[in-house]
Structure formats: C-alpha cells, structure tokens
Amino acid sequence: YADSSVQMANMLSSLAQTEFYDKGKDTYEKQFVSFVNKKIEEHKELRVEFSVIKAGFYESVSEYNKAMEAVMVVQDETSFTTQHKYYLANLFEKEERFDESKNLIMSIIEKDPKNAHAWNFLGYSMLVRGNKMDQAYEYIQTALKISPDDGYIRDSLGWYYFMKGDIKKAKAELEFAHSKIPDDIEILKHLATVHAELKDFKKAKGFLEAALKHVRFTSERQEIAASLERLEFDRIPASGELD
C-alpha cells in the first residue's frame, strides 16, 4: 500500500510539473500537494520520503524556498540520512543560504572526517559561486586524497581547471570523470562547455544531447535546449554551415 502511494505521488508530481510548464495551471499541483500532505500524516515512517517527493516537485519548478522548507521539517527524523543532508545543502545553495549549506556539510565532516563527498561538496559549491578558488581547490584535493578515482571529485577538479583557464587539464579530468560516470548530467554539460571552448562544436553538441536523455526536470531540459541553441549560433560563423 505504501509503495503504491509513493508511485501515485510521483505520478501526480510528474503531471503537475508538465501542467506547470505547458499550461501554467496548478490543478494537478493542488491534487499532488494535498495527496502528499495526507500521506505524510498517514505514514509516519515515510514522512521523509514523501517530503522529499514534495521538495522534488518544488525544485523542478524552481521554487527552491518551498522545496527547502519541505525538507527542513523532517530533518530531525531518524530516517533522515546523509544523502538527505546533501540534498538540503544543495537547496540552501540554490537559495544562496551559503552559511547554512556549509554548516550542514561541516556537520557531516565532523562525524566523518574521511567523507570525500562532503569535502568535494564544499569545494565544488565554491567553484559554482566563483569565489575563494584556492580554498575550493584545497577542499577538492582533500577529497581526492581520500578517493582519488571518484568521478564526481575528478569532475570538480576538471571544472576548477576550466575556471582557471587550463583547458587541457580540464578536458583530461572531465574525460576521466565521464569514463567513471557516463550518464551524469553535470559531467556531460561540463564536457560540452570545454569542447565548445575548443571550437569542437560537434562533440559539444553530442554531450548536450546525451545530457538531455537523463534530465529529470523540465527546467533542466529547457536549460540544455537553450545551450544547444547557443551552440548552434556560436558555431555558424566558425563553420559556415550546420551538420
């Protein structure tokens, strides 16, 4: 019964998301929120799971504050895992509540100083913000020492090199990351950016098209589609024709 309720919640979330982007209506959103709130009350043991489903919908329509609130109300539950903390920290980042994000990740590190992904989260979030690059690099290096072959960490290192202007090193690291995690959207987008910088528009387009196959949210699909349009615009003067 609980499994079917989770499936129903996910289905309503998908319908609400589609309706939001296609028609700008909220009929399914109201049904979805009402259904999920009811299940949160009925299934105490699944409060975290249903709350995260609700947060996922709000994230998909870029209502990050509502998504964050949906997760925060269950962060003291026993079933609230480290992965849920990462998700909440990511929402904090999107709402530019950077101190709260860092404090949450540091709480993970305090309990587990060898948590490579936590160190990587700190470093990569700084790269995204484009500040304290030296400290970002130190955090990423700390993560690498713990887990040198981790694709996510090597992606962060590659993006660090890209932002520092070392395209050759960036490409090498990102290709390694891709060999480890071929379906990750961020890695594919980073590779597309690097190849566009190298004027290899065909490869850049291929990586963006690969990323499109793995999107979860309509907002992600729109972002990548816009990147493809810009890529076509950028490459016409260089090649004079389209493939």
C-alpha positions in Angstrom: 0.0 0.0 0.0 2.8 2.4 0.9 4.6 1.6 -2.3 1.5 2.3 -4.4 1.1 5.6 -2.6 4.7 6.6 -3.4 4.1 5.7 -7.1 0.9 7.7 -7.1 2.8 10.7 -5.5 5.5 10.5 -8.2 2.9 10.3 -11.0 1.0 13.3 -9.7 4.3 15.2 -9.3 5.1 14.5 -13.0 1.6 15.5 -14.1 1.8 18.7 -12.0 5.3 19.5 -13.5 4.1 19.0 -17.1 1.0 21.1 -16.4 3.0 23.9 -14.9 5.3 24.3 -17.9 2.8 23.6 -20.7 -0.3 25.4 -19.4 0.7 27.5 -16.4 -2.1 25.9 -14.4 -2.0 24.3 -10.9 -4.8 21.8 -10.9 -2.5 18.8 -10.6 -0.2 20.7 -8.2 -3.1 21.1 -5.7 -4.0 17.4 -6.0 -0.4 16.4 -5.6 0.3 18.6 -2.6 -3.0 17.5 -0.9 -2.2 13.9 -1.6 1.4 14.1 -0.3 0.4 16.0 2.8 -2.2 13.4 3.6 0.3 10.6 3.2 2.8 12.4 5.4 0.2 12.2 8.2 -0.9 8.6 7.4 2.6 7.1 7.1 4.9 8.4 9.9 7.6 6.0 8.8 7.6 7.6 5.3 7.4 11.2 6.3 10.9 11.8 4.9 10.3 10.0 1.6 7.0 11.9 0.9 8.6 15.2 2.0 11.4 14.7 -0.4 9.0 13.9 -3.2 7.2 17.2 -2.5 10.5 19.0 -2.4 11.5 17.5 -5.7 8.4 18.9 -7.4 9.0 22.4 -6.0 12.7 22.1 -7.1 11.5 21.1 -10.6 9.5 24.4 -11.0 12.4 26.4 -9.4 10.5 27.2 -6.1 13.6 26.4 -4.1 12.4 28.0 -0.9 9.3 25.8 -0.8 11.5 22.8 -1.6 13.9 23.7 1.2 11.0 24.1 3.7 9.6 20.7 2.7 12.9 19.0 3.6 13.7 21.1 6.7 10.5 20.0 8.5 11.7 16.3 8.6 15.5 16.8 9.1 15.2 15.6 12.7 13.6 12.3 11.7 15.6 9.1 12.3 15.3 8.2 8.6 16.8 11.5 7.5 20.1 10.2 6.0 23.4 11.8 5.0 22.1 11.8 1.4 19.1 13.9 2.5 21.5 16.3 4.1 23.3 16.7 0.8 20.0 17.4 -0.9 19.1 20.0 1.7 22.5 21.6 1.4 22.1 21.8 -2.3 18.7 23.6 -1.9 20.4 26.0 0.5 22.9 26.7 -2.2 20.2 27.5 -4.7 18.6 29.9 -2.2 22.0 31.5 -1.6 21.9 30.5 2.0 25.6 29.6 1.8 26.5 29.6 5.5 23.7 27.2 6.3 24.8 24.9 3.5 28.4 24.9 4.7 27.4 24.3 8.3 25.3 21.3 7.3 28.1 19.8 5.3 30.6 20.5 8.1 28.3 18.6 10.5 28.8 15.6 8.2 32.6 16.1 8.2 32.7 16.4 12.0 31.2 13.0 12.3 33.1 11.5 9.4 36.3 13.4 8.5 37.1 10.9 5.7 33.9 11.7 3.9 35.2 12.5 0.4 31.9 13.6 -1.0 31.4 16.1 1.8 34.8 17.7 1.1 34.0 17.7 -2.6 30.6 19.3 -2.0 32.3 22.2 -0.2 34.9 22.7 -2.9 32.5 22.4 -5.9 29.9 24.7 -4.3 32.7 27.4 -4.1 33.5 26.8 -7.7 29.9 27.3 -8.7 29.9 30.6 -6.8 33.2 31.6 -8.4 34.8 32.7 -5.1 37.7 31.5 -2.9 39.1 29.4 -5.6 42.3 28.5 -3.7 40.2 27.2 -0.8 37.9 25.4 -3.2 41.0 23.6 -4.7 42.1 22.6 -1.2 38.8 21.1 -0.4 38.8 19.2 -3.7 42.3 18.0 -3.1 41.3 16.7 0.4 38.5 14.8 -1.2 40.9 13.4 -3.9 43.4 12.1 -1.3 40.5 10.1 0.3 39.0 8.9 -3.0 41.3 9.5 -6.0 39.3 7.7 -8.6 35.9 9.1 -7.8 34.3 10.5 -10.9 32.4 13.3 -9.1 35.5 14.6 -7.5 37.5 14.4 -10.7 34.7 16.4 -12.4 35.1 19.1 -9.7 38.9 19.2 -10.3 38.2 19.4 -14.1 35.9 22.3 -13.6 38.4 24.0 -11.3 41.0 23.8 -14.1 38.4 25.1 -16.6 37.7 28.1 -14.4 41.4 28.7 -14.1 41.8 28.7 -17.9 43.7 25.4 -18.2 41.5 23.8 -20.8 43.9 20.9 -21.5 43.9 19.7 -17.8 40.2 20.4 -17.6 39.5 18.2 -20.6 41.6 15.3 -19.3 40.0 15.3 -15.8 36.4 15.6 -17.2 37.1 12.7 -19.6 38.2 10.6 -16.7 35.1 11.6 -14.8 32.9 10.7 -17.7 34.6 7.3 -18.0 33.6 6.6 -14.4 30.1 8.1 -14.6 29.0 8.3 -18.2 25.4 9.3 -17.5 25.9 12.2 -15.1 24.3 15.4 -16.4 26.7 17.9 -14.9 29.8 16.0 -16.2 28.2 15.9 -19.7 27.4 19.6 -19.5 31.0 20.4 -18.4 32.4 18.4 -21.3 30.1 20.2 -23.7 31.4 23.5 -22.4 35.0 22.5 -22.7 34.6 21.3 -26.2 32.7 24.4 -27.2 35.6 26.4 -25.8 37.9 24.3 -28.1 35.6 25.0 -31.0 34.8 21.3 -31.3 31.1 22.1 -31.7 30.1 18.6 -33.0 31.4 16.9 -29.8 29.9 19.7 -27.6 26.5 19.1 -29.2 26.9 15.3 -28.7 27.5 15.8 -25.0 24.5 18.1 -24.6 22.2 15.7 -26.5 23.5 12.9 -24.2 22.7 15.0 -21.2 19.1 15.6 -22.5 18.5 11.8 -22.2 19.0 11.9 -18.5 17.1 15.0 -17.4 14.6 14.7 -14.5 13.1 18.1 -14.6 11.5 20.2 -17.4 13.6 23.2 -16.2 16.8 21.1 -16.8 15.5 20.2 -20.3 14.9 23.8 -21.1 18.3 24.9 -19.9 20.1 22.3 -22.0 17.9 23.1 -25.0 18.9 26.7 -24.7 22.6 25.7 -24.5 22.1 23.8 -27.7 20.6 26.8 -29.4 23.5 29.0 -28.3 25.9 26.4 -29.5 24.4 26.4 -33.0 24.5 30.2 -33.0 28.2 30.2 -31.9 29.3 27.7 -34.5 27.8 29.2 -37.6 30.4 31.9 -38.0 33.2 29.4 -37.5 32.0 26.7 -39.9 29.6 28.5 -42.2 27.2 25.5 -42.1 25.4 23.2 -39.8 25.9 19.4 -39.6 
